Amino acid sequence: RASRAAAHRSVQPAYRMSASEQPIPAKPRLSWRGVSMLMVSDIVGTSVLTFPAVAAELGYALTVLLIVGLFPVTVYVSVLMARTHVRVRGIDSLGSAARRIFGPRYAGGTFVVVYGYTLLGNASYLLVLGTSLQGVFYDARLCLAAASGLGALLLAPLVVGLRRLGDSVALCFFNLLLVLLCVGVAFGELAARGRPPCVETHAVAQGLDFTAVFGGATNLVYAYAGQWMYFEM
């Protein structure tokens, strides 16, 4: 009986998975060049364009002091995240790190804080884009809501096409070139025409209060605080 059963099993046709049942191959991990480009574009991004406004509000001495002071904090947090990713498996976001370290109760709150912070940051970028479109189509007299909505429609094809952070490397490189171009145009204009006589530069701005310093420091922190996405890389 055992030999008959073995013979019967040997003649059974092998099951073949259909195309829809085939496992989807995982995309390769980012190379160090791709990760470096994402990090550079995160630091030298649109937030850099807010530094002149921060310096005008706080004074250049306080602005430089905050930038230099935030640098070692950024490096320290990045090293901690890198060590955590190497020593603890299964962490792909700050929320999953909170789940492994503090438990599932704190994971949801971490997701809300981190991605809510990201949502508000992207919303501020959308307002900047709307203001820029108002300047481009000045004769159309678009309100900020309509201009921001138009900007969202223009960005929709790019956003829909991106499913992973690694898919945005080329877009981040293009954004870096645009930022450098804007800075180059501003410096070229300043070198050609010079500083207007009505402009004053202060080491420490006059009439500073806690709200002004906190607001300026928040802009600088936002420019440097891109570590939240290092796990996603």
VMD Tcl script that draws the C-alpha trace (Angstrom):
set ca {
  {0.00 0.00 0.00}
  {2.83 2.38 0.80}
  {4.42 1.81 -2.60}
  {1.08 2.41 -4.35}
  {0.53 5.64 -2.42}
  {4.04 6.81 -3.31}
  {3.46 6.00 -6.97}
  {0.12 7.79 -6.88}
  {1.75 10.90 -5.43}
  {4.53 10.77 -8.01}
  {2.12 11.06 -10.92}
  {0.19 13.99 -9.44}
  {0.86 17.18 -11.44}
  {2.83 19.83 -9.58}
  {0.82 22.88 -8.53}
  {1.85 26.04 -10.31}
  {1.02 29.46 -8.94}
  {-0.74 31.86 -11.24}
  {0.73 35.23 -12.12}
  {-1.49 36.94 -9.56}
  {-0.25 34.57 -6.81}
  {3.42 35.13 -7.51}
  {5.14 36.97 -4.63}
  {6.04 40.55 -5.37}
  {9.82 40.91 -5.30}
  {11.03 43.38 -2.72}
  {12.69 46.48 -4.02}
  {16.40 46.72 -3.33}
  {17.48 48.84 -0.40}
  {18.82 52.31 -1.02}
  {22.52 52.58 -1.72}
  {24.67 54.89 0.35}
  {24.54 57.40 -2.53}
  {20.74 57.46 -2.44}
  {20.66 57.85 1.34}
  {23.26 60.62 1.15}
  {21.22 62.46 -1.46}
  {18.08 62.24 0.68}
  {19.95 63.56 3.72}
  {21.57 66.43 1.80}
  {18.27 67.42 0.19}
  {16.63 67.30 3.62}
  {19.18 69.70 5.14}
  {19.75 71.87 2.05}
  {16.06 72.05 1.28}
  {13.38 74.68 1.14}
  {13.90 75.43 4.84}
  {17.26 76.98 4.01}
  {15.42 79.77 2.21}
  {13.86 80.80 5.53}
  {17.24 81.52 7.15}
  {17.44 85.13 5.89}
  {14.07 85.88 7.46}
  {15.19 84.26 10.73}
  {18.41 86.28 10.70}
  {16.48 89.47 10.07}
  {14.18 88.68 12.99}
  {16.79 87.49 15.50}
  {20.01 89.04 14.27}
  {22.84 87.21 12.55}
  {24.81 86.47 15.75}
  {21.94 84.66 17.46}
  {21.02 82.87 14.24}
  {24.56 81.55 13.71}
  {24.74 80.55 17.39}
  {21.54 78.51 17.08}
  {22.71 76.85 13.86}
  {26.06 75.87 15.40}
  {24.43 74.73 18.63}
  {21.89 72.52 16.87}
  {24.54 70.75 14.81}
  {25.96 68.45 17.55}
  {22.42 67.67 18.73}
  {21.51 66.59 15.20}
  {24.60 64.39 14.90}
  {23.98 62.81 18.32}
  {20.35 61.96 17.56}
  {21.33 60.54 14.16}
  {23.97 58.29 15.76}
  {21.44 57.04 18.32}
  {18.97 56.20 15.56}
  {21.65 54.40 13.53}
  {22.67 52.28 16.54}
  {19.04 51.49 17.31}
  {18.42 50.36 13.74}
  {21.48 48.07 13.83}
  {20.84 46.51 17.25}
  {17.04 46.21 17.20}
  {15.42 44.50 14.24}
  {12.01 45.29 12.83}
  {12.19 49.07 13.27}
  {11.20 51.04 10.18}
  {9.78 54.21 11.76}
  {9.75 56.13 15.02}
  {6.36 54.63 15.77}
  {7.67 51.07 15.53}
  {10.66 52.07 17.68}
  {8.26 53.39 20.35}
  {6.30 50.12 20.15}
  {9.41 48.02 20.72}
  {10.79 50.22 23.52}
  {7.72 51.53 25.37}
  {4.93 49.24 24.21}
  {1.94 49.56 21.84}
  {0.24 52.18 24.02}
  {2.86 54.78 23.12}
  {3.24 53.77 19.48}
  {-0.02 55.42 18.37}
  {0.84 58.69 20.09}
  {4.29 58.68 18.48}
  {2.77 58.14 15.03}
  {0.35 61.02 15.60}
  {3.07 63.41 16.80}
  {5.67 62.53 14.13}
  {3.40 62.41 11.11}
  {1.23 65.25 12.37}
  {4.40 67.30 12.57}
  {5.23 66.26 9.03}
  {1.71 67.12 7.86}
  {1.94 70.63 9.30}
  {5.38 71.10 7.75}
  {4.14 70.06 4.32}
  {1.11 72.32 4.78}
  {3.44 75.27 5.35}
  {5.28 74.35 2.15}
  {1.96 74.28 0.33}
  {1.20 77.80 1.58}
  {4.60 78.95 0.34}
  {3.85 77.37 -3.04}
  {0.49 79.15 -3.13}
  {2.15 82.48 -2.33}
  {4.67 81.88 -5.11}
  {1.90 81.13 -7.61}
  {0.19 84.34 -6.55}
  {3.34 86.19 -7.54}
  {3.65 84.32 -10.85}
  {0.02 84.91 -11.82}
  {-0.23 88.33 -10.27}
  {-2.74 89.69 -12.79}
  {-5.14 86.82 -12.05}
  {-5.56 88.06 -8.45}
  {-5.78 84.56 -6.99}
  {-6.58 84.25 -3.30}
  {-4.24 82.15 -1.18}
  {-6.71 79.27 -0.93}
  {-7.16 79.07 -4.72}
  {-3.41 79.40 -5.36}
  {-2.61 76.69 -2.79}
  {-5.25 74.43 -4.33}
  {-3.70 74.97 -7.76}
  {-0.32 74.10 -6.32}
  {-1.75 70.89 -4.83}
  {-3.14 69.92 -8.24}
  {0.26 70.53 -9.84}
  {1.95 68.33 -7.25}
  {-0.65 65.55 -7.39}
  {0.98 63.55 -10.24}
  {4.31 63.53 -8.38}
  {2.78 62.57 -5.04}
  {0.65 59.77 -6.51}
  {3.65 58.31 -8.33}
  {5.77 57.99 -5.17}
  {5.18 54.90 -3.06}
  {8.50 54.63 -1.23}
  {10.99 57.15 0.07}
  {13.63 55.63 -2.16}
  {11.59 56.58 -5.25}
  {12.14 60.27 -4.53}
  {15.95 60.35 -4.83}
  {15.93 61.89 -8.31}
  {13.23 64.37 -7.29}
  {15.24 65.35 -4.20}
  {18.32 65.93 -6.35}
  {16.30 68.15 -8.68}
  {14.95 70.05 -5.67}
  {18.50 70.56 -4.40}
  {19.50 72.08 -7.73}
  {16.50 74.42 -7.65}
  {17.37 75.59 -4.12}
  {20.97 76.24 -5.09}
  {19.75 78.12 -8.17}
  {17.50 80.36 -6.04}
  {20.34 81.08 -3.63}
  {22.69 81.81 -6.54}
  {20.20 84.24 -8.10}
  {19.81 86.07 -4.80}
  {23.56 86.33 -4.25}
  {24.11 87.44 -7.84}
  {21.47 90.15 -7.53}
  {23.02 91.34 -4.26}
  {26.51 91.41 -5.77}
  {25.32 93.31 -8.85}
  {23.21 95.97 -7.14}
  {24.63 96.01 -3.64}
  {22.73 96.36 -0.41}
  {20.19 99.18 -0.32}
  {21.09 102.00 2.07}
  {17.89 101.53 4.05}
  {18.82 97.97 5.10}
  {20.33 97.55 8.56}
  {22.11 94.47 9.87}
  {22.12 93.77 13.61}
  {24.14 91.17 15.49}
  {21.21 90.88 17.89}
  {17.87 92.28 16.79}
  {16.36 95.00 18.87}
  {13.24 94.39 20.93}
  {13.59 90.61 21.11}
  {11.20 88.67 23.30}
  {10.66 85.00 24.08}
  {8.06 84.53 21.34}
  {10.37 85.88 18.63}
  {13.34 83.79 19.76}
  {11.21 80.66 20.10}
  {9.67 81.19 16.66}
  {13.05 81.69 15.00}
  {14.53 78.70 16.80}
  {11.56 76.59 15.68}
  {12.29 77.41 12.04}
  {15.92 76.41 12.49}
  {14.96 73.18 14.27}
  {12.56 72.32 11.46}
  {15.37 72.81 8.95}
  {17.60 70.36 10.82}
  {15.09 67.94 12.31}
  {14.85 65.52 9.41}
  {16.01 62.57 11.50}
  {12.44 61.26 11.82}
  {12.71 59.75 8.35}
  {16.10 58.07 8.83}
  {14.40 54.81 9.87}
  {12.32 54.93 6.69}
  {15.49 55.13 4.63}
}
mol new
graphics top color blue
foreach p $ca { graphics top sphere $p radius 0.5 }
foreach p [lrange $ca 0 end-1] q [lrange $ca 1 end] { graphics top cylinder $p $q radius 0.2 }
display resetview
